[in-house]
Amino acid sequence: MKKTIYSIVYAIVLTILFCSTTMAQPKRLEGQVVCCAECWAEADRTKVQYGTAEDLLKAQSCIANGDPTLIAVREGDKFTLYQLEQGKFRLPGKNWLEFVGKKLAVTGAVEKKKIRVDKLEVLAPSIAEQEASRVAGKEIELVLKDPFGTEQRLSALKGRIVILNFWATYCIPCRKEMPDLAAIQNEYAALGVQVVGASTDDEEDREKVLQFVKETKVNFPIWLGASTSDMMKFGLGVALPGTVIIGRDGRVAKVISGVVNQADLKKQIDAMLATAEKVAAQEQAQVAKQKRSEVSSVPS
């Protein structure tokens, strides 16, 4: 009888140890990070790719609301969703937001459709990042009218760093970021930085726009009648707000979908100003060298 009990207990212990060992075995999964199962299920993902600017913008609210972040692993025409949990891998931020839309390889213990991430490797950027990278370094024209009917051209601001912000009076997140953009204008205007607000409101909504400007204390030029096609040619989706940073050479330096982060925006501007200053110093040194060369070559 005792032998039988010992045998049963021994078998149970072995089973527990085997299961524990099996569950602890690290597994590598490759797939695309998505903000939640609901957003992923909105379309047939074998035909409609996830990771557009609109998807990433929506992900901000999903993750802020506590929705679990998932990795969609494809096998043929089927996808399995695994919830991402932090293991030995340390997130650079508070959550997985910056990885949404990207294709990753994650390694860790898998249990009940959850993976504790010990290692993480980015395999491919999101669609939004790919679109933004296509316009980086390009000079793109934008022609709109200000609230008084005067035509304004983006190319006329060449020589300045331009923060081009797409917004609308009906956009609640747009209202939220206006104070930050106004602060940027105040701080950097003397250094050759110009914020421009390109509103998607129609020209007929002039009074509504002017009221919005008054309420939010906007201190930079506002242009009217921007379209979704305007936004898309700058590498943005159709969701508001969206911001494009343009260098003094008139070329796109960075594309931001969603509300701007004032601290990050200032870092970007500071870096661009430092680079411009360095280039100017090099050009001055080259001119001075050329003049010295010309003087020394003149026969006495």
VEXMAR-508145 format. One record per atom (N, C-alpha, C): residue number from 1; residue in one letter; atom name; y, z, x. Coordinates in steps of 0.2 Angstrom, whole numbers, plus 2048, in hexadecimal, padded with zeros to 3 digits. Layout:
fiza	gumi	tigu	Y	Z	X
NUM	A	CA	Y	Z	X
...
# end
This chain:
fiza	gumi	tigu	Y	Z	X
1	M	N	7FA	800	804
1	M	CA	800	800	800
1	M	C	806	800	804
2	K	N	806	804	80A
2	K	CA	80C	805	80E
2	K	C	80D	7FE	812
3	K	N	807	7FB	814
3	K	CA	807	7F5	817
3	K	C	80B	7EF	813
4	T	N	809	7F0	80C
4	T	CA	80C	7EB	808
4	T	C	813	7EC	807
5	I	N	816	7F2	806
5	I	CA	81D	7F3	806
5	I	C	821	7F1	80C
6	Y	N	81E	7F3	812
6	Y	CA	821	7F1	818
6	Y	C	821	7E9	819
7	S	N	81C	7E6	816
7	S	CA	81C	7DF	817
7	S	C	821	7DC	812
8	I	N	822	7DF	80C
8	I	CA	828	7DC	808
8	I	C	82E	7DE	80B
9	V	N	830	7E4	80D
9	V	CA	836	7E5	810
9	V	C	838	7E1	816
10	Y	N	832	7E0	81A
10	Y	CA	833	7DB	820
10	Y	C	835	7D4	81E
11	A	N	832	7D2	819
11	A	CA	833	7CB	816
11	A	C	83A	7CB	814
12	I	N	83D	7D0	810
12	I	CA	843	7D0	80D
12	I	C	848	7D0	813
13	V	N	847	7D4	818
13	V	CA	84C	7D4	81E
13	V	C	84C	7CE	821
14	L	N	847	7CB	822
14	L	CA	846	7C4	826
14	L	C	84A	7BF	821
15	T	N	849	7BF	81B
15	T	CA	84D	7BB	816
15	T	C	855	7BB	817
16	I	N	857	7C2	817
16	I	CA	85E	7C3	817
16	I	C	861	7C1	81E
17	L	N	85D	7C2	823
17	L	CA	85F	7C0	82A
17	L	C	860	7B9	82A
18	F	N	85B	7B5	827
18	F	CA	85A	7AE	828
18	F	C	860	7AB	824
19	C	N	862	7AE	81E
19	C	CA	867	7AB	81A
19	C	C	86E	7AD	81D
20	S	N	86F	7B3	820
20	S	CA	875	7B4	824
20	S	C	876	7AF	829
21	T	N	871	7AE	82D
21	T	CA	871	7AA	833
21	T	C	873	7A3	831
22	T	N	870	7A0	82B
22	T	CA	871	79A	829
22	T	C	878	799	826
23	M	N	87B	79E	823
23	M	CA	882	79E	820
23	M	C	887	79E	826
24	A	N	885	7A1	82B
24	A	CA	88A	7A2	831
24	A	C	88A	79C	835
25	Q	N	885	798	834
25	Q	CA	885	792	839
25	Q	C	88B	78D	837
26	P	N	88F	78C	83C
26	P	CA	895	788	83B
26	P	C	894	781	839
27	K	N	898	77E	835
27	K	CA	897	777	832
27	K	C	89D	774	833
28	R	N	89D	76D	835
28	R	CA	8A3	769	835
28	R	C	8A4	765	82F
29	L	N	8A9	765	82C
29	L	CA	8AB	761	826
29	L	C	8B1	75C	828
30	E	N	8B1	756	826
30	E	CA	8B6	751	827
30	E	C	8B9	74F	820
31	G	N	8BF	750	81F
31	G	CA	8C2	74E	818
31	G	C	8C9	74E	818
32	Q	N	8CC	74D	812
32	Q	CA	8D3	74E	811
32	Q	C	8D5	754	80D
33	V	N	8DA	757	810
33	V	CA	8DC	75E	80D
33	V	C	8E1	75C	806
34	V	N	8DF	760	801
34	V	CA	8E2	75F	7FB
34	V	C	8E5	766	7F8
35	C	N	8EA	766	7F4
35	C	CA	8ED	76C	7F2
35	C	C	8E9	770	7ED
36	C	N	8E6	76C	7E9
36	C	CA	8E2	770	7E4
36	C	C	8DD	76A	7E0
37	A	N	8D8	76D	7DD
37	A	CA	8D3	768	7D9
37	A	C	8D6	764	7D4
38	E	N	8DB	767	7D0
38	E	CA	8DF	764	7CB
38	E	C	8E2	75E	7CD
39	C	N	8E6	75E	7D3
39	C	CA	8EA	759	7D5
39	C	C	8E5	753	7D8
40	W	N	8E0	755	7DB
40	W	CA	8DB	751	7DE
40	W	C	8D8	74D	7D8
41	A	N	8D6	750	7D2
41	A	CA	8D3	74D	7CD
41	A	C	8D7	748	7C8
42	E	N	8DE	748	7CA
42	E	CA	8E2	744	7C6
42	E	C	8E1	73C	7C6
43	A	N	8DD	73A	7CB
43	A	CA	8DB	733	7CC
43	A	C	8D5	732	7CF
44	D	N	8D2	72C	7CF
44	D	CA	8CC	72A	7D2
44	D	C	8CD	729	7D9
45	R	N	8CB	72E	7DE
45	R	CA	8CD	72E	7E5
45	R	C	8C9	729	7E9
46	T	N	8C5	726	7E6
46	T	CA	8C2	720	7E9
46	T	C	8C6	71A	7E9
47	K	N	8CB	71A	7E4
47	K	CA	8D0	714	7E4
47	K	C	8D7	716	7E5
48	V	N	8D9	71D	7E3
48	V	CA	8E0	71F	7E4
48	V	C	8E0	724	7EA
49	Q	N	8E3	723	7EF
49	Q	CA	8E3	727	7F5
49	Q	C	8E8	72D	7F3
50	Y	N	8E6	733	7F6
50	Y	CA	8EA	739	7F5
50	Y	C	8EE	73A	7FC
51	G	N	8F4	73D	7FB
51	G	CA	8F8	73E	801
51	G	C	8FF	73A	801
52	T	N	901	738	7FB
52	T	CA	908	735	7FB
52	T	C	90D	73A	7FB
53	A	N	914	738	7FC
53	A	CA	919	73D	7FC
53	A	C	919	741	7F6
54	E	N	918	73E	7F0
54	E	CA	918	741	7EA
54	E	C	912	747	7EA
55	D	N	90C	745	7EC
55	D	CA	907	74A	7ED
55	D	C	909	750	7F1
56	L	N	90C	74E	7F7
56	L	CA	90E	754	7FB
56	L	C	913	758	7F8
57	L	N	918	755	7F4
57	L	CA	91D	759	7F1
57	L	C	91A	75E	7EC
58	K	N	915	75B	7E8
58	K	CA	912	75F	7E3
58	K	C	90E	765	7E6
59	A	N	90B	763	7EC
59	A	CA	907	768	7EF
59	A	C	90B	76F	7F1
60	Q	N	911	76E	7F2
60	Q	CA	915	774	7F3
60	Q	C	915	779	7EE
61	S	N	916	776	7E8
61	S	CA	916	77B	7E2
61	S	C	90F	77E	7E0
62	C	N	90A	779	7E1
62	C	CA	903	77B	7E0
62	C	C	901	781	7E5
63	I	N	902	780	7EB
63	I	CA	901	786	7F0
63	I	C	905	78C	7EF
64	A	N	90B	78B	7ED
64	A	CA	910	791	7EC
64	A	C	90D	795	7E6
65	N	N	90A	791	7E1
65	N	CA	907	795	7DC
65	N	C	900	798	7DD
66	G	N	8FE	797	7E3
66	G	CA	8F7	79B	7E5
66	G	C	8F1	796	7E4
67	D	N	8F2	790	7E3
67	D	CA	8EC	78C	7E2
67	D	C	8E8	78B	7E9
68	P	N	8E2	78B	7E9
68	P	CA	8DE	78B	7EF
68	P	C	8DF	784	7F2
69	T	N	8DF	783	7F9
69	T	CA	8E0	77D	7FC
69	T	C	8D9	77B	7FE
70	L	N	8D7	774	7FD
70	L	CA	8D0	772	7FD
70	L	C	8D0	76C	802
71	I	N	8CA	76B	805
71	I	CA	8C9	765	809
71	I	C	8C3	761	805
72	A	N	8C5	75A	804
72	A	CA	8C1	756	800
72	A	C	8BD	752	805
73	V	N	8B6	753	804
73	V	CA	8B1	750	809
73	V	C	8AE	74A	805
74	R	N	8AE	744	808
74	R	CA	8AB	73F	804
74	R	C	8A4	73D	807
75	E	N	8A0	73C	802
75	E	CA	899	739	803
75	E	C	898	733	7FF
76	G	N	899	72D	801
76	G	CA	898	727	7FD
76	G	C	89E	727	7F8
77	D	N	89D	727	7F2
77	D	CA	8A2	727	7ED
77	D	C	8A3	72E	7E9
78	K	N	8A0	733	7EC
78	K	CA	8A1	73A	7EA
78	K	C	8A5	73E	7EF
79	F	N	8A9	743	7EC
79	F	CA	8AC	748	7F0
79	F	C	8AA	74F	7EF
80	T	N	8A9	753	7F4
80	T	CA	8A8	75A	7F3
80	T	C	8AE	75E	7F5
81	L	N	8B1	762	7F1
81	L	CA	8B7	766	7F3
81	L	C	8B5	76D	7F6
82	Y	N	8B7	76F	7FC
82	Y	CA	8B6	775	7FF
82	Y	C	8BD	779	7FF
83	Q	N	8BD	77F	7FD
83	Q	CA	8C3	783	7FE
83	Q	C	8C4	785	805
84	L	N	8CA	784	808
84	L	CA	8CB	786	80F
84	L	C	8CD	78D	80F
85	E	N	8CA	791	814
85	E	CA	8CB	798	815
85	E	C	8CC	799	81C
86	Q	N	8D1	79D	81E
86	Q	CA	8D2	79E	825
86	Q	C	8CD	7A2	829
87	G	N	8CA	79F	82E
87	G	CA	8C5	7A3	833
87	G	C	8C9	7A4	839
88	K	N	8C6	7A2	83F
88	K	CA	8C9	7A3	845
88	K	C	8CF	79F	846
89	F	N	8CF	799	843
89	F	CA	8D5	795	843
89	F	C	8DB	798	840
90	R	N	8E1	799	844
90	R	CA	8E7	79C	842
90	R	C	8EC	797	83F
91	L	N	8ED	798	839
91	L	CA	8F2	793	836
91	L	C	8F9	793	839
92	P	N	8FC	78E	83A
92	P	CA	903	78E	83D
92	P	C	908	791	838
93	G	N	907	790	832
93	G	CA	90C	793	82D
93	G	C	908	798	828
94	K	N	90B	799	822
94	K	CA	908	79E	81E
94	K	C	902	79B	81A
95	N	N	902	794	81A
95	N	CA	8FC	791	816
95	N	C	8FA	78B	819
96	W	N	8F6	787	815
96	W	CA	8F4	780	817
96	W	C	8F8	77B	815
97	L	N	8FE	77C	813
97	L	CA	902	776	810
97	L	C	904	771	815
98	E	N	905	772	81C
98	E	CA	906	76D	820
98	E	C	900	768	822
99	F	N	8FA	76A	81F
99	F	CA	8F4	766	820
99	F	C	8F3	762	81A
100	V	N	8F6	763	815
100	V	CA	8F4	760	80E
100	V	C	8F6	758	80F
101	G	N	8F1	754	80D
101	G	CA	8F1	74D	80E
101	G	C	8EE	74A	814
102	K	N	8ED	74E	819
102	K	CA	8EB	74C	820
102	K	C	8E3	74C	81F
103	K	N	8E0	748	824
103	K	CA	8D9	748	824
103	K	C	8D7	74D	82A
104	L	N	8D3	751	829
104	L	CA	8D1	756	82E
104	L	C	8CA	757	82F
105	A	N	8C8	759	835
105	A	CA	8C1	75C	836
105	A	C	8C2	763	837
106	V	N	8BE	767	833
106	V	CA	8BE	76E	833
106	V	C	8B7	771	835
107	T	N	8B7	776	839
107	T	CA	8B0	779	83A
107	T	C	8B0	780	839
108	G	N	8AB	782	836
108	G	CA	8AA	78A	834
108	G	C	8A5	78B	82F
109	A	N	8A4	791	82D
109	A	CA	89E	793	829
109	A	C	8A0	791	822
110	V	N	89B	78E	81F
110	V	CA	89B	78B	818
110	V	C	897	790	813
111	E	N	89A	792	80E
111	E	CA	896	796	809
111	E	C	89A	795	802
112	K	N	896	793	7FD
112	K	CA	898	792	7F6
112	K	C	89E	78D	7F6
113	K	N	89E	788	7F9
113	K	CA	8A4	783	7F9
113	K	C	8AA	786	7FC
114	K	N	8A9	78A	801
114	K	CA	8AF	78D	804
114	K	C	8AD	78C	80C
115	I	N	8B2	78A	810
115	I	CA	8B1	78A	817
115	I	C	8B7	78E	81A
116	R	N	8B4	793	81F
116	R	CA	8B9	797	823
116	R	C	8BA	793	829
117	V	N	8C0	791	82A
117	V	CA	8C2	78C	82F
117	V	C	8C3	790	836
118	D	N	8BE	78E	83B
118	D	CA	8BF	791	841
118	D	C	8C2	78C	846
119	K	N	8C1	785	845
119	K	CA	8C4	780	849
119	K	C	8C7	77A	844
120	L	N	8CC	777	846
120	L	CA	8CF	772	842
120	L	C	8D2	76D	846
121	E	N	8D1	767	844
121	E	CA	8D3	761	848
121	E	C	8D6	75C	843
122	V	N	8DC	75A	844
122	V	CA	8E0	755	840
122	V	C	8DD	74E	842
123	L	N	8DA	74A	83D
123	L	CA	8D7	743	83F
123	L	C	8DC	73E	83D
124	A	N	8E0	73F	837
124	A	CA	8E4	73A	835
124	A	C	8EA	73D	831
125	P	N	8F0	73A	832
125	P	CA	8F6	73D	82E
125	P	C	8F5	73B	826
126	S	N	8F9	73E	822
126	S	CA	8FA	73C	81B
126	S	C	8FD	735	81A
127	I	N	8FC	733	814
127	I	CA	8FF	72C	812
127	I	C	906	72D	813
128	A	N	909	732	811
128	A	CA	910	733	811
128	A	C	913	733	818
129	E	N	90F	736	81D
129	E	CA	911	736	824
129	E	C	911	72F	827
130	Q	N	90B	72C	825
130	Q	CA	90B	725	827
130	Q	C	910	720	825
131	E	N	912	721	81E
131	E	CA	918	71D	81C
131	E	C	91E	71F	81F
132	A	N	91F	725	821
132	A	CA	925	728	824
132	A	C	926	725	82B
133	S	N	920	725	82F
133	S	CA	920	722	835
133	S	C	921	71B	836
134	R	N	920	717	831
134	R	CA	921	710	831
134	R	C	929	70E	831
135	V	N	92D	713	82E
135	V	CA	934	712	82E
135	V	C	937	715	833
136	A	N	934	719	837
136	A	CA	937	71D	83D
136	A	C	939	718	842
137	G	N	940	718	844
137	G	CA	942	714	849
137	G	C	945	70D	846
138	K	N	945	70D	83F
138	K	CA	948	707	83C
138	K	C	94F	708	839
139	E	N	953	703	839
139	E	CA	959	703	837
139	E	C	959	700	82F
140	I	N	95A	704	82B
140	I	CA	95A	702	824
140	I	C	961	703	820
141	E	N	962	6FE	81C
141	E	CA	969	6FE	819
141	E	C	968	701	812
142	L	N	96E	704	810
142	L	CA	96E	707	809
142	L	C	975	706	807
143	V	N	976	703	801
143	V	CA	97C	701	7FE
143	V	C	97D	704	7F7
144	L	N	981	709	7F6
144	L	CA	982	70C	7F0
144	L	C	98A	70D	7EE
145	K	N	98B	70F	7E8
145	K	CA	992	711	7E7
145	K	C	994	718	7E6
146	D	N	99A	71A	7E8
146	D	CA	99B	721	7E7
146	D	C	99E	722	7E0
147	P	N	99F	729	7DE
147	P	CA	9A1	72A	7D7
147	P	C	9A7	726	7D5
148	F	N	9AB	724	7DA
148	F	CA	9B1	720	7D8
148	F	C	9B1	719	7D8
149	G	N	9AA	716	7D9
149	G	CA	9A9	70F	7D8
149	G	C	9AA	70B	7DF
150	T	N	9AB	70F	7E4
150	T	CA	9AC	70B	7EB
150	T	C	9A5	70A	7EE
151	E	N	9A4	704	7F0
151	E	CA	99D	703	7F4
151	E	C	99D	707	7FB
152	Q	N	997	70A	7FC
152	Q	CA	996	70D	802
152	Q	C	990	70B	805
153	R	N	990	70A	80C
153	R	CA	98A	707	810
153	R	C	988	70C	815
154	L	N	982	70D	815
154	L	CA	97F	712	81A
154	L	C	981	70F	821
155	S	N	981	709	822
155	S	CA	982	706	829
155	S	C	989	708	82C
156	A	N	98E	709	827
156	A	CA	995	70B	829
156	A	C	995	712	82C
157	L	N	990	716	82C
157	L	CA	98F	71C	82F
157	L	C	98C	71C	836
158	K	N	98A	716	838
158	K	CA	987	715	83F
158	K	C	98B	719	844
159	G	N	988	71C	848
159	G	CA	98C	720	84D
159	G	C	98C	728	84C
160	R	N	98A	729	846
160	R	CA	989	730	844
160	R	C	982	732	842
161	I	N	980	738	843
161	I	CA	979	73A	840
161	I	C	97A	73B	839
162	V	N	976	738	835
162	V	CA	977	738	82E
162	V	C	971	73C	82B
163	I	N	972	740	826
163	I	CA	96D	744	822
163	I	C	96E	741	81B
164	L	N	969	73C	81A
164	L	CA	96A	739	813
164	L	C	965	73C	80E
165	N	N	968	73F	809
165	N	CA	964	743	804
165	N	C	964	740	7FE
166	F	N	95E	73E	7FB
166	F	CA	95D	73B	7F4
166	F	C	95C	741	7F0
167	W	N	960	741	7EA
167	W	CA	95F	746	7E5
167	W	C	961	744	7DE
168	A	N	961	748	7D9
168	A	CA	964	747	7D3
168	A	C	966	74D	7CF
169	T	N	96A	74C	7CA
169	T	CA	96D	752	7C7
169	T	C	968	756	7C3
170	Y	N	962	752	7C1
170	Y	CA	95D	755	7BD
170	Y	C	958	759	7C1
171	C	N	958	758	7C8
171	C	CA	953	75A	7CC
171	C	C	955	762	7CE
172	I	N	951	766	7CC
172	I	CA	952	76E	7CE
172	I	C	951	76F	7D5
173	P	N	94C	76D	7D9
173	P	CA	94B	76E	7E0
173	P	C	951	76B	7E4
174	C	N	954	766	7E1
174	C	CA	95A	763	7E4
174	C	C	960	768	7E4
175	R	N	961	76B	7DF
175	R	CA	966	770	7DE
175	R	C	965	776	7E3
176	K	N	95F	777	7E4
176	K	CA	95D	77D	7E9
176	K	C	95F	77B	7F0
177	E	N	95F	775	7F2
177	E	CA	960	773	7F9
177	E	C	967	772	7FB
178	M	N	96B	771	7F5
178	M	CA	972	76F	7F6
178	M	C	976	774	7FB
179	P	N	976	77A	7FA
179	P	CA	979	77F	7FE
179	P	C	977	77E	806
180	D	N	971	77C	807
180	D	CA	96F	77B	80E
180	D	C	972	775	811
181	L	N	972	770	80D
181	L	CA	975	76A	80F
181	L	C	97C	76A	810
182	A	N	980	76E	80C
182	A	CA	987	76F	80D
182	A	C	988	773	813
183	A	N	984	778	815
183	A	CA	985	77C	81B
183	A	C	984	778	821
184	I	N	97F	773	821
184	I	CA	97E	76E	826
184	I	C	984	76A	827
185	Q	N	987	768	822
185	Q	CA	98D	764	822
185	Q	C	993	768	825
186	N	N	994	76E	823
186	N	CA	999	772	826
186	N	C	998	774	82E
187	E	N	992	775	830
187	E	CA	991	777	837
187	E	C	991	771	83B
188	Y	N	98F	76B	839
188	Y	CA	98E	766	83E
188	Y	C	993	760	83D
189	A	N	997	760	838
189	A	CA	99C	75A	837
189	A	C	9A0	759	83D
190	A	N	9A2	75E	841
190	A	CA	9A6	75C	847
190	A	C	9A2	759	84C
191	L	N	99B	75A	84C
191	L	CA	997	757	851
191	L	C	995	750	84F
192	G	N	997	74D	84A
192	G	CA	996	746	848
192	G	C	98F	746	844
193	V	N	98E	74B	840
193	V	CA	989	74B	83B
193	V	C	98C	74A	834
194	Q	N	989	746	830
194	Q	CA	98B	744	829
194	Q	C	985	745	824
195	V	N	986	749	820
195	V	CA	981	74A	81A
195	V	C	984	745	814
196	V	N	97F	741	811
196	V	CA	981	73D	80C
196	V	C	97C	73E	806
197	G	N	97E	73F	800
197	G	CA	97A	740	7FA
197	G	C	979	73A	7F6
198	A	N	973	737	7F6
198	A	CA	972	731	7F3
198	A	C	96F	733	7EC
199	S	N	973	733	7E7
199	S	CA	970	735	7E0
199	S	C	96C	72F	7DC
200	T	N	967	731	7D9
200	T	CA	963	72C	7D5
200	T	C	966	72C	7CE
201	D	N	96B	730	7CD
201	D	CA	96F	72F	7C6
201	D	C	972	728	7C6
202	D	N	973	726	7C0
202	D	CA	976	71F	7BF
202	D	C	97E	720	7C0
203	E	N	981	71B	7C1
203	E	CA	989	71B	7C2
203	E	C	98C	71D	7BB
204	E	N	989	71C	7B6
204	E	CA	98B	71E	7AF
204	E	C	98B	726	7AF
205	D	N	987	729	7B3
205	D	CA	987	731	7B3
205	D	C	98C	734	7B8
206	R	N	991	730	7B9
206	R	CA	996	733	7BE
206	R	C	999	73A	7BC
207	E	N	99A	73B	7B6
207	E	CA	99D	742	7B4
207	E	C	998	747	7B5
208	K	N	992	746	7B4
208	K	CA	98C	74B	7B5
208	K	C	98B	74C	7BC
209	V	N	98C	747	7C0
209	V	CA	98B	748	7C7
209	V	C	991	74C	7CA
210	L	N	997	74A	7C8
210	L	CA	99D	74E	7CA
210	L	C	99C	755	7C8
211	Q	N	99A	757	7C3
211	Q	CA	999	75E	7C0
211	Q	C	994	761	7C5
212	F	N	98E	75E	7C6
212	F	CA	989	761	7CB
212	F	C	98C	762	7D2
213	V	N	990	75E	7D4
213	V	CA	993	75E	7DB
213	V	C	998	765	7DB
214	K	N	99B	766	7D5
214	K	CA	9A0	76B	7D5
214	K	C	99C	772	7D4
215	E	N	997	772	7D0
215	E	CA	993	778	7CF
215	E	C	98F	77A	7D6
216	T	N	98D	775	7DA
216	T	CA	989	777	7E0
216	T	C	98D	777	7E6
217	K	N	994	775	7E5
217	K	CA	998	776	7EB
217	K	C	997	771	7F0
218	V	N	995	76B	7EE
218	V	CA	993	765	7F3
218	V	C	999	763	7F7
219	N	N	999	763	7FE
219	N	CA	99E	761	802
219	N	C	99D	75B	806
220	F	N	999	757	804
220	F	CA	997	751	807
220	F	C	997	74B	802
221	P	N	998	744	805
221	P	CA	998	73F	800
221	P	C	992	73E	7FC
222	I	N	994	73C	7F6
222	I	CA	98E	73B	7F1
222	I	C	98F	733	7EF
223	W	N	989	730	7EF
223	W	CA	988	729	7ED
223	W	C	984	729	7E7
224	L	N	985	724	7E2
224	L	CA	981	724	7DC
224	L	C	97C	71D	7DC
225	G	N	977	71E	7D7
225	G	CA	973	718	7D6
225	G	C	96E	717	7DA
226	A	N	96B	71C	7DE
226	A	CA	966	71B	7E3
226	A	C	95F	71A	7DE
227	S	N	95B	716	7E1
227	S	CA	955	714	7DD
227	S	C	94F	716	7E1
228	T	N	949	716	7DD
228	T	CA	943	718	7E0
228	T	C	941	713	7E6
229	S	N	943	70D	7E5
229	S	CA	942	708	7EA
229	S	C	946	709	7F0
230	D	N	94C	70C	7EF
230	D	CA	950	70E	7F5
230	D	C	94C	714	7F9
231	M	N	949	718	7F5
231	M	CA	946	71E	7F8
231	M	C	940	71C	7FC
232	M	N	93C	717	7F9
232	M	CA	936	715	7FC
232	M	C	937	711	802
233	K	N	93C	70D	803
233	K	CA	93E	709	809
233	K	C	93F	70E	80F
234	F	N	941	714	80D
234	F	CA	943	719	812
234	F	C	93C	71D	814
235	G	N	937	71B	811
235	G	CA	930	71F	812
235	G	C	92F	725	80E
236	L	N	933	726	808
236	L	CA	933	72B	804
236	L	C	92F	729	7FE
237	G	N	92C	72D	7FA
237	G	CA	929	72B	7F3
237	G	C	92E	72B	7EE
238	V	N	92C	72C	7E8
238	V	CA	931	72C	7E2
238	V	C	933	733	7E0
239	A	N	930	738	7E3
239	A	CA	932	73F	7E1
239	A	C	938	741	7E5
240	L	N	93C	745	7E1
240	L	CA	942	748	7E4
240	L	C	941	74F	7E5
241	P	N	945	752	7EA
241	P	CA	949	74F	7EF
241	P	C	946	74C	7F5
242	G	N	949	748	7F9
242	G	CA	947	745	7FF
242	G	C	94D	744	804
243	T	N	94B	745	80A
243	T	CA	951	744	80F
243	T	C	94F	740	815
244	V	N	953	73C	817
244	V	CA	952	738	81D
244	V	C	957	73A	822
245	I	N	955	73B	828
245	I	CA	95A	73C	82E
245	I	C	95A	736	832
246	I	N	961	734	833
246	I	CA	962	72D	836
246	I	C	966	72F	83D
247	G	N	964	72C	842
247	G	CA	967	72D	849
247	G	C	96E	729	849
248	R	N	972	72A	84F
248	R	CA	978	727	850
248	R	C	977	71F	850
249	D	N	971	71D	852
249	D	CA	970	716	853
249	D	C	96E	713	84C
250	G	N	96F	717	847
250	G	CA	96D	714	840
250	G	C	966	713	83E
251	R	N	962	716	843
251	R	CA	95A	715	842
251	R	C	958	71C	83F
252	V	N	952	71B	83B
252	V	CA	94F	721	837
252	V	C	94C	725	83D
253	A	N	94D	72C	83D
253	A	CA	94A	730	842
253	A	C	945	735	83E
254	K	N	946	737	838
254	K	CA	941	73B	835
254	K	C	942	73A	82D
255	V	N	93C	73B	82A
255	V	CA	93C	73B	822
255	V	C	939	741	820
256	I	N	93D	744	81B
256	I	CA	93A	74B	818
256	I	C	93A	74A	811
257	S	N	933	74B	80E
257	S	CA	932	74C	807
257	S	C	933	753	805
258	G	N	936	754	7FF
258	G	CA	937	75A	7FC
258	G	C	93D	75E	7FF
259	V	N	93E	764	7FD
259	V	CA	944	768	7FF
259	V	C	945	769	807
260	V	N	94A	768	809
260	V	CA	94B	769	811
260	V	C	94B	770	813
261	N	N	949	771	819
261	N	CA	949	778	81C
261	N	C	94F	778	820
262	Q	N	954	77C	81F
262	Q	CA	95A	77C	823
262	Q	C	959	77D	82A
263	A	N	955	782	82C
263	A	CA	953	784	833
263	A	C	950	77E	836
264	D	N	94B	77B	833
264	D	CA	948	775	836
264	D	C	94D	76F	837
265	L	N	951	76E	832
265	L	CA	956	769	832
265	L	C	95B	76A	838
266	K	N	95D	770	839
266	K	CA	962	771	83E
266	K	C	95E	770	845
267	K	N	958	772	846
267	K	CA	954	770	84C
267	K	C	954	769	84E
268	Q	N	953	765	848
268	Q	CA	953	75E	849
268	Q	C	959	75B	84B
269	I	N	95F	75D	848
269	I	CA	965	75B	84A
269	I	C	967	75D	851
270	D	N	966	763	852
270	D	CA	967	766	859
270	D	C	964	762	85F
271	A	N	95E	760	85D
271	A	CA	95A	75C	862
271	A	C	95D	755	863
272	M	N	95F	752	85D
272	M	CA	962	74B	85D
272	M	C	969	74B	861
273	L	N	96D	751	860
273	L	CA	973	751	863
273	L	C	972	752	86B
274	A	N	96D	756	86D
274	A	CA	96C	757	874
274	A	C	96A	751	877
275	T	N	966	74D	874
275	T	CA	963	747	876
275	T	C	969	742	877
276	A	N	96E	742	872
276	A	CA	974	73D	872
276	A	C	978	73F	878
277	E	N	979	746	879
277	E	CA	97D	748	87E
277	E	C	97B	746	885
278	K	N	974	747	886
278	K	CA	971	745	88C
278	K	C	972	73D	88E
279	V	N	971	739	888
279	V	CA	971	732	889
279	V	C	978	730	88B
280	A	N	97D	734	888
280	A	CA	984	732	889
280	A	C	986	734	891
281	A	N	983	73A	893
281	A	CA	984	73C	89A
281	A	C	982	737	89F
282	Q	N	97C	734	89D
282	Q	CA	978	72F	8A1
282	Q	C	97C	729	8A2
283	E	N	97F	727	89C
283	E	CA	983	721	89B
283	E	C	989	721	89F
284	Q	N	98D	727	89F
284	Q	CA	993	729	8A3
284	Q	C	991	728	8AA
285	A	N	98C	72B	8AC
285	A	CA	98A	72B	8B3
285	A	C	989	724	8B6
286	Q	N	986	720	8B2
286	Q	CA	984	719	8B4
286	Q	C	98B	715	8B4
287	V	N	990	717	8B0
287	V	CA	996	713	8B0
287	V	C	99A	715	8B6
288	A	N	99A	71C	8B8
288	A	CA	99D	71E	8BE
288	A	C	99A	71B	8C4
289	K	N	993	71B	8C4
289	K	CA	990	718	8CA
289	K	C	991	711	8CB
290	Q	N	992	70D	8C5
290	Q	CA	994	706	8C6
290	Q	C	99B	705	8C8
291	K	N	99F	709	8C6
291	K	CA	9A6	709	8C9
291	K	C	9A7	70A	8D0
292	R	N	9A3	70F	8D2
292	R	CA	9A3	711	8DA
292	R	C	9A0	70B	8DE
293	S	N	99B	708	8DB
293	S	CA	998	702	8DE
293	S	C	99D	6FC	8DE
294	E	N	9A1	6FB	8D9
294	E	CA	9A6	6F6	8D9
294	E	C	9AB	6F7	8DE
295	V	N	9AD	6FD	8DF
295	V	CA	9B3	6FF	8E3
295	V	C	9B0	6FE	8EB
296	S	N	9AA	700	8EC
296	S	CA	9A8	700	8F3
296	S	C	9A6	6F9	8F5
297	S	N	9A5	6F4	8F0
297	S	CA	9A4	6ED	8F2
297	S	C	9AA	6E9	8F3
298	V	N	9B0	6EC	8F1
298	V	CA	9B6	6E8	8F2
298	V	C	9B8	6E8	8FA
299	P	N	9B9	6E2	8FD
299	P	CA	9BB	6E2	904
299	P	C	9C1	6E5	906
300	S	N	9C2	6E9	90B
300	S	CA	9C8	6EC	90D
300	S	C	9CC	6E8	911
# end
